[in-house]
């Protein structure tokens, strides 16, 4: 009889531990971090299709998004689909594409993560308050701010900052 109680007690202890781990994991995925899989080649060569990333949900609770950050956000034209792109222009700036280059406030953007020039001009677009202009790193194969009906990503629609690729290899993204 004593042995039966010991087994039941052990099962309850393990069940409690597993339940707490599940609750903490669920809370962390809804509040602190989330995972995302990259479905397209719009961010090549930085992030390849099929890569899995960790998105930091609280990155912008303590700081503002910066140019060059790779963000996960709700697509402005439907606000349900999640996209992953790089911030190119910040609130109050003017962005345009001309002669193969991206210009911010008339100055060429230095982009060591891009492997080819853009193949078409765009803009100029003035970025409103609390909005961001984003583009994929694979500029000539990316559905991004240049082509959307609603050109900018609202700060409140940003899910978080892509911090790390964990599959197929581990790689920091900042």
Secondary structure, 3 states (H helix, E strand, C coil): CHHHHHHHHHHHHHHHHHHHHHHHHHHHHHHCEEEEECCCCCCCCCCCCCCEEEEECCHHHHCCCCCCCEEEEECCCCCCCEEEEEEEECCCCEEEEECCEEEECCEECCCCCCCCCCCCCEEEEECCCCEEEEECCCHHHCCCCCCCCCCCEEHHHEEEEEEEEEECCCEECC
